[in-house]
């Protein structure tokens, strides 16, 4: 199936055995993928909202983001 957006992945556990997958959190998108297959794919950064490529390092995070990305401080 072809999707018309860049997925915004979040790490979730399926079942009691701790099987980890990355699910797209964009409303209405049913896409999910194993961590091993997510590395190298594009995702939306949870902090800045820009596209990024998933790496082994940022797939350790529940909500993957650029490793050098900082949230804008709210004043």
PDB file with one MODEL, atoms N, CA, C and O in Angstrom:
MODEL        1
ATOM      1  N   UNK A   1       0.843  -1.179   0.000  1.00  0.00           N
ATOM      2  CA  UNK A   1       0.000   0.000   0.000  1.00  0.00           C
ATOM      3  C   UNK A   1       0.889   1.244   0.000  1.00  0.00           C
ATOM      4  O   UNK A   1       1.878   1.301   0.731  1.00  0.00           O
ATOM      5  N   UNK A   2       0.547   2.216  -0.800  1.00  0.00           N
ATOM      6  CA  UNK A   2       1.299   3.467  -0.903  1.00  0.00           C
ATOM      7  C   UNK A   2       0.607   4.537  -0.065  1.00  0.00           C
ATOM      8  O   UNK A   2      -0.606   4.726  -0.158  1.00  0.00           O
ATOM      9  N   UNK A   3       1.397   5.240   0.760  1.00  0.00           N
ATOM     10  CA  UNK A   3       0.851   6.301   1.607  1.00  0.00           C
ATOM     11  C   UNK A   3       1.247   7.655   1.035  1.00  0.00           C
ATOM     12  O   UNK A   3       2.295   7.779   0.401  1.00  0.00           O
ATOM     13  N   UNK A   4       0.428   8.657   1.252  1.00  0.00           N
ATOM     14  CA  UNK A   4       0.690   9.982   0.692  1.00  0.00           C
ATOM     15  C   UNK A   4       1.273  10.954   1.720  1.00  0.00           C
ATOM     16  O   UNK A   4       1.135  12.169   1.582  1.00  0.00           O
ATOM     17  N   UNK A   5       1.921  10.412   2.743  1.00  0.00           N
ATOM     18  CA  UNK A   5       2.524  11.258   3.763  1.00  0.00           C
ATOM     19  C   UNK A   5       3.788  10.587   4.308  1.00  0.00           C
ATOM     20  O   UNK A   5       4.021   9.397   4.097  1.00  0.00           O
ATOM     21  N   UNK A   6       4.595  11.382   5.015  1.00  0.00           N
ATOM     22  CA  UNK A   6       5.731  10.824   5.747  1.00  0.00           C
ATOM     23  C   UNK A   6       5.192  10.398   7.101  1.00  0.00           C
ATOM     24  O   UNK A   6       4.517  11.175   7.775  1.00  0.00           O
ATOM     25  N   UNK A   7       5.482   9.185   7.497  1.00  0.00           N
ATOM     26  CA  UNK A   7       4.965   8.663   8.756  1.00  0.00           C
ATOM     27  C   UNK A   7       5.589   9.369   9.952  1.00  0.00           C
ATOM     28  O   UNK A   7       6.714   9.864   9.887  1.00  0.00           O
ATOM     29  N   UNK A   8       4.836   9.404  11.040  1.00  0.00           N
ATOM     30  CA  UNK A   8       5.324   9.942  12.315  1.00  0.00           C
ATOM     31  C   UNK A   8       5.310   8.764  13.283  1.00  0.00           C
ATOM     32  O   UNK A   8       4.298   8.481  13.925  1.00  0.00           O
ATOM     33  N   UNK A   9       6.451   8.082  13.376  1.00  0.00           N
ATOM     34  CA  UNK A   9       6.523   6.840  14.128  1.00  0.00           C
ATOM     35  C   UNK A   9       6.637   7.043  15.631  1.00  0.00           C
ATOM     36  O   UNK A   9       7.248   8.003  16.101  1.00  0.00           O
ATOM     37  N   UNK A  10       6.035   6.118  16.376  1.00  0.00           N
ATOM     38  CA  UNK A  10       6.200   6.027  17.815  1.00  0.00           C
ATOM     39  C   UNK A  10       6.402   4.557  18.160  1.00  0.00           C
ATOM     40  O   UNK A  10       5.751   3.684  17.586  1.00  0.00           O
ATOM     41  N   UNK A  11       7.301   4.288  19.096  1.00  0.00           N
ATOM     42  CA  UNK A  11       7.583   2.912  19.488  1.00  0.00           C
ATOM     43  C   UNK A  11       6.475   2.410  20.406  1.00  0.00           C
ATOM     44  O   UNK A  11       6.144   3.056  21.400  1.00  0.00           O
ATOM     45  N   UNK A  12       5.906   1.259  20.069  1.00  0.00           N
ATOM     46  CA  UNK A  12       4.850   0.647  20.883  1.00  0.00           C
ATOM     47  C   UNK A  12       5.141  -0.838  21.065  1.00  0.00           C
ATOM     48  O   UNK A  12       5.798  -1.460  20.231  1.00  0.00           O
ATOM     49  N   UNK A  13       4.646  -1.393  22.159  1.00  0.00           N
ATOM     50  CA  UNK A  13       4.775  -2.821  22.429  1.00  0.00           C
ATOM     51  C   UNK A  13       3.491  -3.515  22.018  1.00  0.00           C
ATOM     52  O   UNK A  13       2.398  -3.067  22.364  1.00  0.00           O
ATOM     53  N   UNK A  14       3.621  -4.604  21.282  1.00  0.00           N
ATOM     54  CA  UNK A  14       2.467  -5.408  20.897  1.00  0.00           C
ATOM     55  C   UNK A  14       2.417  -6.653  21.778  1.00  0.00           C
ATOM     56  O   UNK A  14       3.375  -7.425  21.825  1.00  0.00           O
ATOM     57  N   UNK A  15       1.332  -6.840  22.455  1.00  0.00           N
ATOM     58  CA  UNK A  15       1.166  -8.043  23.258  1.00  0.00           C
ATOM     59  C   UNK A  15       2.014  -8.066  24.513  1.00  0.00           C
ATOM     60  O   UNK A  15       2.741  -7.118  24.811  1.00  0.00           O
ATOM     61  N   UNK A  16       1.909  -9.164  25.244  1.00  0.00           N
ATOM     62  CA  UNK A  16       2.601  -9.323  26.525  1.00  0.00           C
ATOM     63  C   UNK A  16       4.048  -9.751  26.371  1.00  0.00           C
ATOM     64  O   UNK A  16       4.826  -9.663  27.321  1.00  0.00           O
ATOM     65  N   UNK A  17       4.419 -10.213  25.184  1.00  0.00           N
ATOM     66  CA  UNK A  17       5.784 -10.710  24.982  1.00  0.00           C
ATOM     67  C   UNK A  17       6.792  -9.603  24.694  1.00  0.00           C
ATOM     68  O   UNK A  17       7.974  -9.888  24.501  1.00  0.00           O
ATOM     69  N   UNK A  18       6.351  -8.342  24.661  1.00  0.00           N
ATOM     70  CA  UNK A  18       7.258  -7.225  24.457  1.00  0.00           C
ATOM     71  C   UNK A  18       7.736  -7.052  23.031  1.00  0.00           C
ATOM     72  O   UNK A  18       8.810  -6.491  22.815  1.00  0.00           O
ATOM     73  N   UNK A  19       6.983  -7.510  22.057  1.00  0.00           N
ATOM     74  CA  UNK A  19       7.331  -7.350  20.654  1.00  0.00           C
ATOM     75  C   UNK A  19       7.229  -5.873  20.295  1.00  0.00           C
ATOM     76  O   UNK A  19       6.145  -5.294  20.383  1.00  0.00           O
ATOM     77  N   UNK A  20       8.326  -5.257  19.897  1.00  0.00           N
ATOM     78  CA  UNK A  20       8.392  -3.817  19.648  1.00  0.00           C
ATOM     79  C   UNK A  20       8.213  -3.513  18.167  1.00  0.00           C
ATOM     80  O   UNK A  20       8.868  -4.112  17.314  1.00  0.00           O
ATOM     81  N   UNK A  21       7.314  -2.572  17.874  1.00  0.00           N
ATOM     82  CA  UNK A  21       7.109  -2.088  16.515  1.00  0.00           C
ATOM     83  C   UNK A  21       7.033  -0.564  16.550  1.00  0.00           C
ATOM     84  O   UNK A  21       6.882   0.042  17.611  1.00  0.00           O
ATOM     85  N   UNK A  22       7.141   0.035  15.378  1.00  0.00           N
ATOM     86  CA  UNK A  22       6.941   1.469  15.249  1.00  0.00           C
ATOM     87  C   UNK A  22       5.650   1.680  14.492  1.00  0.00           C
ATOM     88  O   UNK A  22       5.496   1.199  13.369  1.00  0.00           O
ATOM     89  N   UNK A  23       4.707   2.409  15.110  1.00  0.00           N
ATOM     90  CA  UNK A  23       3.391   2.674  14.531  1.00  0.00           C
ATOM     91  C   UNK A  23       3.322   4.137  14.120  1.00  0.00           C
ATOM     92  O   UNK A  23       3.814   5.018  14.826  1.00  0.00           O
ATOM     93  N   UNK A  24       2.708   4.381  12.974  1.00  0.00           N
ATOM     94  CA  UNK A  24       2.494   5.757  12.537  1.00  0.00           C
ATOM     95  C   UNK A  24       1.357   6.351  13.364  1.00  0.00           C
ATOM     96  O   UNK A  24       0.280   5.763  13.462  1.00  0.00           O
ATOM     97  N   UNK A  25       1.599   7.512  13.953  1.00  0.00           N
ATOM     98  CA  UNK A  25       0.621   8.139  14.831  1.00  0.00           C
ATOM     99  C   UNK A  25      -0.212   9.216  14.139  1.00  0.00           C
ATOM    100  O   UNK A  25      -0.949   9.944  14.804  1.00  0.00           O
ATOM    101  N   UNK A  26      -0.109   9.326  12.833  1.00  0.00           N
ATOM    102  CA  UNK A  26      -0.965  10.250  12.088  1.00  0.00           C
ATOM    103  C   UNK A  26      -2.371   9.642  12.046  1.00  0.00           C
ATOM    104  O   UNK A  26      -2.533   8.490  11.645  1.00  0.00           O
ATOM    105  N   UNK A  27      -3.386  10.410  12.458  1.00  0.00           N
ATOM    106  CA  UNK A  27      -4.748   9.875  12.509  1.00  0.00           C
ATOM    107  C   UNK A  27      -5.176   9.229  11.193  1.00  0.00           C
ATOM    108  O   UNK A  27      -4.995   9.797  10.116  1.00  0.00           O
ATOM    109  N   UNK A  28      -5.743   8.038  11.305  1.00  0.00           N
ATOM    110  CA  UNK A  28      -6.241   7.313  10.143  1.00  0.00           C
ATOM    111  C   UNK A  28      -5.209   6.451   9.436  1.00  0.00           C
ATOM    112  O   UNK A  28      -5.558   5.708   8.519  1.00  0.00           O
ATOM    113  N   UNK A  29      -3.946   6.532   9.840  1.00  0.00           N
ATOM    114  CA  UNK A  29      -2.907   5.734   9.177  1.00  0.00           C
ATOM    115  C   UNK A  29      -2.718   4.416   9.937  1.00  0.00           C
ATOM    116  O   UNK A  29      -2.397   4.438  11.125  1.00  0.00           O
ATOM    117  N   UNK A  30      -2.907   3.281   9.279  1.00  0.00           N
ATOM    118  CA  UNK A  30      -2.782   1.982   9.947  1.00  0.00           C
ATOM    119  C   UNK A  30      -1.381   1.380   9.892  1.00  0.00           C
ATOM    120  O   UNK A  30      -1.191   0.232  10.294  1.00  0.00           O
ATOM    121  N   UNK A  31      -0.392   2.138   9.399  1.00  0.00           N
ATOM    122  CA  UNK A  31       0.945   1.605   9.144  1.00  0.00           C
ATOM    123  C   UNK A  31       1.734   1.347  10.433  1.00  0.00           C
ATOM    124  O   UNK A  31       1.733   2.162  11.355  1.00  0.00           O
ATOM    125  N   UNK A  32       2.404   0.198  10.471  1.00  0.00           N
ATOM    126  CA  UNK A  32       3.375  -0.094  11.517  1.00  0.00           C
ATOM    127  C   UNK A  32       4.465  -0.967  10.927  1.00  0.00           C
ATOM    128  O   UNK A  32       4.261  -1.626   9.907  1.00  0.00           O
ATOM    129  N   UNK A  33       5.662  -0.971  11.590  1.00  0.00           N
ATOM    130  CA  UNK A  33       6.817  -1.673  11.049  1.00  0.00           C
ATOM    131  C   UNK A  33       7.741  -2.084  12.186  1.00  0.00           C
ATOM    132  O   UNK A  33       7.808  -1.407  13.212  1.00  0.00           O
ATOM    133  N   UNK A  34       8.457  -3.196  12.008  1.00  0.00           N
ATOM    134  CA  UNK A  34       9.437  -3.629  13.003  1.00  0.00           C
ATOM    135  C   UNK A  34      10.595  -2.650  13.065  1.00  0.00           C
ATOM    136  O   UNK A  34      10.902  -1.977  12.081  1.00  0.00           O
ATOM    137  N   UNK A  35      11.237  -2.571  14.220  1.00  0.00           N
ATOM    138  CA  UNK A  35      12.357  -1.637  14.408  1.00  0.00           C
ATOM    139  C   UNK A  35      13.462  -1.883  13.393  1.00  0.00           C
ATOM    140  O   UNK A  35      14.003  -0.934  12.825  1.00  0.00           O
ATOM    141  N   UNK A  36      13.800  -3.131  13.163  1.00  0.00           N
ATOM    142  CA  UNK A  36      14.886  -3.460  12.242  1.00  0.00           C
ATOM    143  C   UNK A  36      14.616  -2.931  10.832  1.00  0.00           C
ATOM    144  O   UNK A  36      15.548  -2.578  10.110  1.00  0.00           O
ATOM    145  N   UNK A  37      13.358  -2.877  10.446  1.00  0.00           N
ATOM    146  CA  UNK A  37      12.991  -2.405   9.121  1.00  0.00           C
ATOM    147  C   UNK A  37      12.752  -0.900   9.081  1.00  0.00           C
ATOM    148  O   UNK A  37      12.724  -0.311   8.000  1.00  0.00           O
ATOM    149  N   UNK A  38      12.578  -0.266  10.245  1.00  0.00           N
ATOM    150  CA  UNK A  38      12.337   1.177  10.309  1.00  0.00           C
ATOM    151  C   UNK A  38      13.619   1.980  10.099  1.00  0.00           C
ATOM    152  O   UNK A  38      13.570   3.109   9.612  1.00  0.00           O
ATOM    153  N   UNK A  39      14.764   1.404  10.463  1.00  0.00           N
ATOM    154  CA  UNK A  39      16.036   2.109  10.325  1.00  0.00           C
ATOM    155  C   UNK A  39      16.274   2.435   8.849  1.00  0.00           C
ATOM    156  O   UNK A  39      16.197   1.558   7.988  1.00  0.00           O
ATOM    157  N   UNK A  40      16.565   3.709   8.573  1.00  0.00           N
ATOM    158  CA  UNK A  40      16.781   4.168   7.209  1.00  0.00           C
ATOM    159  C   UNK A  40      15.550   4.767   6.559  1.00  0.00           C
ATOM    160  O   UNK A  40      15.641   5.319   5.462  1.00  0.00           O
ATOM    161  N   UNK A  41      14.393   4.671   7.215  1.00  0.00           N
ATOM    162  CA  UNK A  41      13.160   5.249   6.676  1.00  0.00           C
ATOM    163  C   UNK A  41      12.963   6.673   7.174  1.00  0.00           C
ATOM    164  O   UNK A  41      13.512   7.065   8.204  1.00  0.00           O
ATOM    165  N   UNK A  42      12.180   7.435   6.437  1.00  0.00           N
ATOM    166  CA  UNK A  42      11.862   8.791   6.870  1.00  0.00           C
ATOM    167  C   UNK A  42      10.759   8.771   7.909  1.00  0.00           C
ATOM    168  O   UNK A  42       9.861   7.929   7.878  1.00  0.00           O
ATOM    169  N   UNK A  43      10.848   9.715   8.827  1.00  0.00           N
ATOM    170  CA  UNK A  43       9.829   9.920   9.850  1.00  0.00           C
ATOM    171  C   UNK A  43       9.765  11.400  10.161  1.00  0.00           C
ATOM    172  O   UNK A  43      10.684  12.150   9.830  1.00  0.00           O
ATOM    173  N   UNK A  44       8.694  11.819  10.790  1.00  0.00           N
ATOM    174  CA  UNK A  44       8.566  13.200  11.247  1.00  0.00           C
ATOM    175  C   UNK A  44       9.124  13.280  12.659  1.00  0.00           C
ATOM    176  O   UNK A  44       8.794  12.456  13.512  1.00  0.00           O
ATOM    177  N   UNK A  45       9.974  14.278  12.905  1.00  0.00           N
ATOM    178  CA  UNK A  45      10.569  14.500  14.223  1.00  0.00           C
ATOM    179  C   UNK A  45       9.474  14.911  15.215  1.00  0.00           C
ATOM    180  O   UNK A  45       8.653  15.776  14.910  1.00  0.00           O
ATOM    181  N   UNK A  46       9.463  14.291  16.401  1.00  0.00           N
ATOM    182  CA  UNK A  46       8.471  14.620  17.416  1.00  0.00           C
ATOM    183  C   UNK A  46       8.734  15.972  18.062  1.00  0.00           C
ATOM    184  O   UNK A  46       7.842  16.517  18.713  1.00  0.00           O
ATOM    185  N   UNK A  47       9.918  16.526  17.904  1.00  0.00           N
ATOM    186  CA  UNK A  47      10.238  17.809  18.544  1.00  0.00           C
ATOM    187  C   UNK A  47      10.055  18.993  17.603  1.00  0.00           C
ATOM    188  O   UNK A  47       9.399  19.970  17.966  1.00  0.00           O
ATOM    189  N   UNK A  48      10.620  18.923  16.409  1.00  0.00           N
ATOM    190  CA  UNK A  48      10.561  20.088  15.515  1.00  0.00           C
ATOM    191  C   UNK A  48       9.553  19.927  14.381  1.00  0.00           C
ATOM    192  O   UNK A  48       9.176  20.918  13.754  1.00  0.00           O
ATOM    193  N   UNK A  49       9.108  18.701  14.103  1.00  0.00           N
ATOM    194  CA  UNK A  49       8.116  18.478  13.063  1.00  0.00           C
ATOM    195  C   UNK A  49       8.671  18.374  11.657  1.00  0.00           C
ATOM    196  O   UNK A  49       7.905  18.273  10.699  1.00  0.00           O
ATOM    197  N   UNK A  50      10.002  18.396  11.512  1.00  0.00           N
ATOM    198  CA  UNK A  50      10.624  18.270  10.186  1.00  0.00           C
ATOM    199  C   UNK A  50      10.920  16.805   9.887  1.00  0.00           C
ATOM    200  O   UNK A  50      11.034  15.997  10.809  1.00  0.00           O
ATOM    201  N   UNK A  51      11.046  16.451   8.598  1.00  0.00           N
ATOM    202  CA  UNK A  51      11.412  15.074   8.243  1.00  0.00           C
ATOM    203  C   UNK A  51      12.821  14.733   8.711  1.00  0.00           C
ATOM    204  O   UNK A  51      13.686  15.604   8.804  1.00  0.00           O
ATOM    205  N   UNK A  52      13.038  13.458   9.002  1.00  0.00           N
ATOM    206  CA  UNK A  52      14.358  12.958   9.388  1.00  0.00           C
ATOM    207  C   UNK A  52      14.454  11.505   8.962  1.00  0.00           C
ATOM    208  O   UNK A  52      13.447  10.893   8.608  1.00  0.00           O
ATOM    209  N   UNK A  53      15.645  10.952   8.993  1.00  0.00           N
ATOM    210  CA  UNK A  53      15.855   9.543   8.690  1.00  0.00           C
ATOM    211  C   UNK A  53      16.108   8.815  10.008  1.00  0.00           C
ATOM    212  O   UNK A  53      16.947   9.237  10.805  1.00  0.00           O
ATOM    213  N   UNK A  54      15.386   7.730  10.231  1.00  0.00           N
ATOM    214  CA  UNK A  54      15.549   6.967  11.464  1.00  0.00           C
ATOM    215  C   UNK A  54      16.883   6.231  11.467  1.00  0.00           C
ATOM    216  O   UNK A  54      17.300   5.667  10.455  1.00  0.00           O
ATOM    217  N   UNK A  55      17.546   6.248  12.622  1.00  0.00           N
ATOM    218  CA  UNK A  55      18.809   5.549  12.826  1.00  0.00           C
ATOM    219  C   UNK A  55      18.641   4.550  13.962  1.00  0.00           C
ATOM    220  O   UNK A  55      17.621   4.554  14.651  1.00  0.00           O
ATOM    221  N   UNK A  56      19.630   3.702  14.156  1.00  0.00           N
ATOM    222  CA  UNK A  56      19.575   2.771  15.290  1.00  0.00           C
ATOM    223  C   UNK A  56      19.493   3.546  16.608  1.00  0.00           C
ATOM    224  O   UNK A  56      18.820   3.111  17.542  1.00  0.00           O
ATOM    225  N   UNK A  57      20.178   4.694  16.685  1.00  0.00           N
ATOM    226  CA  UNK A  57      20.194   5.485  17.916  1.00  0.00           C
ATOM    227  C   UNK A  57      18.828   6.093  18.224  1.00  0.00           C
ATOM    228  O   UNK A  57      18.350   5.978  19.352  1.00  0.00           O
ATOM    229  N   UNK A  58      18.188   6.739  17.240  1.00  0.00           N
ATOM    230  CA  UNK A  58      16.919   7.377  17.583  1.00  0.00           C
ATOM    231  C   UNK A  58      15.736   6.413  17.596  1.00  0.00           C
ATOM    232  O   UNK A  58      14.645   6.801  18.014  1.00  0.00           O
ATOM    233  N   UNK A  59      15.915   5.171  17.152  1.00  0.00           N
ATOM    234  CA  UNK A  59      14.831   4.189  17.301  1.00  0.00           C
ATOM    235  C   UNK A  59      14.828   3.575  18.698  1.00  0.00           C
ATOM    236  O   UNK A  59      13.958   2.761  19.008  1.00  0.00           O
ATOM    237  N   UNK A  60      15.777   3.948  19.539  1.00  0.00           N
ATOM    238  CA  UNK A  60      15.727   3.538  20.940  1.00  0.00           C
ATOM    239  C   UNK A  60      14.742   4.403  21.726  1.00  0.00           C
ATOM    240  O   UNK A  60      14.323   4.037  22.824  1.00  0.00           O
ATOM    241  N   UNK A  61      14.379   5.545  21.158  1.00  0.00           N
ATOM    242  CA  UNK A  61      13.467   6.485  21.810  1.00  0.00           C
ATOM    243  C   UNK A  61      12.014   6.112  21.532  1.00  0.00           C
ATOM    244  O   UNK A  61      11.692   5.618  20.451  1.00  0.00           O
ATOM    245  N   UNK A  62      11.131   6.350  22.515  1.00  0.00           N
ATOM    246  CA  UNK A  62       9.710   6.074  22.312  1.00  0.00           C
ATOM    247  C   UNK A  62       9.142   6.958  21.208  1.00  0.00           C
ATOM    248  O   UNK A  62       8.393   6.487  20.352  1.00  0.00           O
ATOM    249  N   UNK A  63       9.504   8.257  21.231  1.00  0.00           N
ATOM    250  CA  UNK A  63       9.093   9.207  20.200  1.00  0.00           C
ATOM    251  C   UNK A  63      10.353   9.704  19.510  1.00  0.00           C
ATOM    252  O   UNK A  63      10.970  10.660  19.981  1.00  0.00           O
ATOM    253  N   UNK A  64      10.748   9.082  18.410  1.00  0.00           N
ATOM    254  CA  UNK A  64      12.003   9.430  17.742  1.00  0.00           C
ATOM    255  C   UNK A  64      12.075  10.891  17.318  1.00  0.00           C
ATOM    256  O   UNK A  64      11.109  11.466  16.817  1.00  0.00           O
ATOM    257  N   UNK A  65      13.245  11.468  17.533  1.00  0.00           N
ATOM    258  CA  UNK A  65      13.501  12.846  17.125  1.00  0.00           C
ATOM    259  C   UNK A  65      14.954  12.960  16.719  1.00  0.00           C
ATOM    260  O   UNK A  65      15.754  12.061  16.980  1.00  0.00           O
ATOM    261  N   UNK A  66      15.297  14.079  16.073  1.00  0.00           N
ATOM    262  CA  UNK A  66      16.699  14.341  15.752  1.00  0.00           C
ATOM    263  C   UNK A  66      17.477  14.306  17.060  1.00  0.00           C
ATOM    264  O   UNK A  66      17.016  14.864  18.055  1.00  0.00           O
ATOM    265  N   UNK A  67      18.628  13.676  17.088  1.00  0.00           N
ATOM    266  CA  UNK A  67      19.379  13.578  18.331  1.00  0.00           C
ATOM    267  C   UNK A  67      19.901  14.928  18.804  1.00  0.00           C
ATOM    268  O   UNK A  67      20.166  15.100  19.993  1.00  0.00           O
ATOM    269  N   UNK A  68      20.052  15.879  17.904  1.00  0.00           N
ATOM    270  CA  UNK A  68      20.512  17.209  18.301  1.00  0.00           C
ATOM    271  C   UNK A  68      19.381  18.236  18.311  1.00  0.00           C
ATOM    272  O   UNK A  68      19.640  19.437  18.381  1.00  0.00           O
ATOM    273  N   UNK A  69      18.149  17.784  18.243  1.00  0.00           N
ATOM    274  CA  UNK A  69      16.982  18.658  18.167  1.00  0.00           C
ATOM    275  C   UNK A  69      16.562  19.077  19.571  1.00  0.00           C
ATOM    276  O   UNK A  69      16.513  18.255  20.486  1.00  0.00           O
ATOM    277  N   UNK A  70      16.261  20.352  19.732  1.00  0.00           N
ATOM    278  CA  UNK A  70      15.793  20.881  21.011  1.00  0.00           C
ATOM    279  C   UNK A  70      14.404  21.487  20.801  1.00  0.00           C
ATOM    280  O   UNK A  70      14.102  22.054  19.751  1.00  0.00           O
ATOM    281  N   UNK A  71      13.588  21.350  21.815  1.00  0.00           N
ATOM    282  CA  UNK A  71      12.268  21.985  21.751  1.00  0.00           C
ATOM    283  C   UNK A  71      12.419  23.476  21.990  1.00  0.00           C
ATOM    284  O   UNK A  71      13.288  23.917  22.741  1.00  0.00           O
ATOM    285  N   UNK A  72      11.566  24.238  21.344  1.00  0.00           N
ATOM    286  CA  UNK A  72      11.555  25.677  21.582  1.00  0.00           C
ATOM    287  C   UNK A  72      11.002  25.901  22.978  1.00  0.00           C
ATOM    288  O   UNK A  72       9.971  25.337  23.345  1.00  0.00           O
ATOM    289  N   UNK A  73      11.688  26.724  23.754  1.00  0.00           N
ATOM    290  CA  UNK A  73      11.213  27.007  25.102  1.00  0.00           C
ATOM    291  C   UNK A  73      10.006  27.923  25.022  1.00  0.00           C
ATOM    292  O   UNK A  73       9.990  28.895  24.267  1.00  0.00           O
ATOM    293  N   UNK A  74       8.990  27.594  25.818  1.00  0.00           N
ATOM    294  CA  UNK A  74       7.771  28.401  25.869  1.00  0.00           C
ATOM    295  C   UNK A  74       7.988  29.514  26.879  1.00  0.00           C
ATOM    296  O   UNK A  74       8.367  29.262  28.022  1.00  0.00           O
ATOM    297  N   UNK A  75       7.749  30.736  26.456  1.00  0.00           N
ATOM    298  CA  UNK A  75       7.985  31.885  27.350  1.00  0.00           C
ATOM    299  C   UNK A  75       6.686  32.384  27.933  1.00  0.00           C
ATOM    300  O   UNK A  75       6.683  33.342  28.706  1.00  0.00           O
TER     301      UNK A  75
ENDMDL
END
